[in-house]
Each structure stands twice: as C-alpha cells, then as structure tokens.
Amino acid sequence: MSKLDINDILGIPEEYNIVSKPKLAISDNIRKQVEKKSTTLQEVAESVGLKYENVTSVTSVHEYSIDTLLKVLHGLDMELVVRPKN
C-alpha cells in the first residue's frame, strides 16, 4: 500500500506547489517592502509607469507578466534572485 500525501487527500493540484506557493512568497515579500518603505502600491505603480491594477495583480497572486514583476521590484529597490532549489 502506498503512502498518501496530504495534497492527494485534499485534492490539491501539483500546480499549487509549483506556481501558487512561490507567488504567495513573492507577494508577501513585496507587501513587507511596501510597508518598510512607507509607500503605497499606487506610488510604486506611478514610479515605474504601471497602472495600479497591474501592481495589485502581483500582490494579490493573480496572473502577471515577468515584466510587471520586474518593474514592481525595481520600484521597491528589490531584485529577483534565481537559485537551485534546496
């Protein structure tokens, strides 16, 4: 008998672990930086030439382009670091 994983029991698709978990971590870090810099998402949007809705798509884990993400990160003096998984 094979061991069941909690994701199998709850019916959570593998895509959640591949896409949603990292997006949640990214949006959480962005929100923390916004708070740390005492700014608003509207101000970030204006500083990088994006619409407010585009910025909130990053912080609310909706679909967004890598270009949008990079612009938001730039506006918050953040950078994306890609490394092998632990």
C-alpha positions in Angstrom: 0.0 0.0 0.0 1.4 3.4 -1.0 1.5 6.4 1.4 -1.0 9.1 0.7 0.2 12.7 0.7 -2.0 15.4 2.3 -2.2 17.1 -1.1 -3.7 13.9 -2.6 -6.2 13.6 0.3 -7.3 17.3 -0.1 -7.2 17.1 -3.9 -4.7 20.0 -4.2 -3.2 20.0 -7.7 0.6 19.9 -8.1 0.4 23.3 -9.8 -0.3 24.8 -6.4 3.2 23.8 -5.2 4.9 24.8 -8.4 3.2 28.2 -9.0 1.0 29.4 -6.2 3.3 28.8 -3.3 6.2 30.8 -4.8 3.8 33.6 -5.9 2.5 33.8 -2.4 6.1 34.2 -1.1 6.8 36.9 -3.7 3.7 38.9 -2.9 4.3 38.6 0.8 7.8 40.0 0.4 6.6 42.8 -1.8 3.9 43.8 0.7 6.5 43.8 3.5 8.8 46.0 1.4 5.9 48.4 0.7 5.3 48.7 4.4 9.0 49.1 5.2 9.5 51.9 2.7 6.3 53.6 4.0 4.9 53.9 0.4 1.8 52.8 -1.3 1.1 50.5 -4.3 -0.2 53.5 -6.1 3.1 55.3 -5.6 5.0 52.2 -6.7 2.9 52.0 -9.9 3.4 55.6 -10.7 7.2 55.4 -10.1 7.6 52.6 -12.7 4.9 53.6 -15.2 2.4 50.9 -14.4 -1.3 51.0 -13.7 -2.3 50.4 -10.1 -4.2 47.3 -11.2 -1.0 45.8 -12.6 0.8 46.3 -9.3 -2.0 44.8 -7.3 -2.1 41.8 -9.6 1.4 41.0 -8.2 0.5 41.4 -4.6 -2.8 39.5 -4.9 -1.3 36.5 -6.7 -3.2 37.0 -9.9 -1.7 36.4 -13.4 1.0 38.9 -14.3 3.9 39.1 -16.6 7.6 38.8 -15.6 8.0 42.4 -17.0 5.4 43.6 -14.5 7.1 41.8 -11.6 10.5 43.2 -12.5 9.1 46.7 -12.7 7.4 46.4 -9.3 10.6 45.0 -7.8 12.6 47.9 -9.3 10.2 50.4 -7.9 10.8 48.9 -4.5 14.6 48.6 -4.8 14.3 44.8 -4.8 15.7 42.2 -7.2 14.8 38.7 -8.3 17.3 36.0 -7.4 17.1 32.7 -9.1 18.9 29.8 -7.5 18.7 26.0 -7.4 16.0 24.6 -5.0 17.1 23.4 -1.6 
